[in-house]
Amino acid sequence: MSAVEIKNVTKIFKKEAAEIVALGETSLNIDAGEFLCLMGPSGSGKSTLLNLVAGIDRPSRGQIIVGGTDISQMNESQLAVWRNHTIGFVFQTFNLIPVLTAFENVELPLLLTKLSKAERREHVETALSLVGLNDRMTHYPRQLSGGQEQRVAIARAIVTDPALILADEPTGDLDAQSADEVLAILERLNREFKKTVVMVTHDPRAAHHATVTRHLDKGILLPEGVTA
């Protein structure tokens, strides 16, 4: 079963009078339970593809179907609700709110749900425990290492129990040991919890954690087995 179907998708950005093709005529099926690594040089279209799957950007042409839902047809408010239930997004720069504790940062997506305070606490504690930070709940981002911040960000991404985890250069700002810890968590989420994971990375070591690796070059998805 497909978790994501990308059908003949093109993404064009307009810059003054010029048109920039960020992604050209791309089709890709991502199976449920797959750990897909997207690789390629800067400007190859990796993050564009990830943002399209997340509904952050809209395709100029083509269809994107996630879990059987055609997200290309949704309006912004529908996308926001859908995204909160379906997608867990992990960014390179963590995007934690500095004035909130680890617990409060992870709880944020749950404030948009109908869960009670006790239920929210249970979900947050489970997510932080899964990333090995249940002893850091009351710490603020400034009191955490970069690796710990990224693990809090992963806990926030999984606290709503999304089917699909999208990670954009999740180890880009981390030292080697912290990067390995973060990748091990993503791999565990894929293997044990059957989450579909799509990760964009420059790092060939990170790709070893994935079950499938595909390469992009100049907005074109290369055939399987071909590298940029």
C-alpha positions, 0 to 999 in steps of 0.5 A: 500500500502506498503512503504517498503517491506523487503523480507528474508533479512540477513545482515552478517558483516565479522570481520577478520575470523569471520562472525557476523549475524547482522540481520537474515532472516527478512521479514517485510512490512511497510505500507505507512503512518505508524509510526513504532517503532523498539525496542530492546537491543543494538546489536539487529539489529535495526540500521542495519535494518534502515541502510538497508532501507536507502540504507546505508548498503546492504543486504547479502541476500534478497530484500529491496523494497522502494516505489516499487523500489528494492534498493538492485539492485542499484549502489552507485551513483544511491543510493545517488540520490535515497536517497536524494529524498526519505529518510529523515534521523535523527541521534542521534548525530544531525550531523550538520555542526558547521560552517553553520547556521541553514538555511545553514544546512537545505539547504544542501540537496537542493544543489543537486537539480535543485531548484533556490535559491528563491525556496530553501529559501522557502523550508528551511523556510517552514521546519524550521517553521514546527519544530518551529525554523523560529526565529533561522535561522541565529544561528549556532549549538553552539548557539542552545540547544540540542533539537533545534539542533535535530529540525534543523536536522529534518528540514534538513531531511524533506526539500526535502519532502521525503516520508520516514523518518528514525530516529535512536535514535532521542531522545537518547541525549536529556533531557525529555522535548526536547525529547517530543518536537522532538517526537511530531514533528515526530508524526505530520509529520506522522499524518498531513503530512502522512509521513511514519516514522520508528524510532529506540529507547530504550525509551518505552515512545518514542514508545507511539508516534508510531502506530506500535511497533516491537521488535528485539532480537539478529538479529531476528525480533520477532512476533507482540506483542512479546517483547525482 
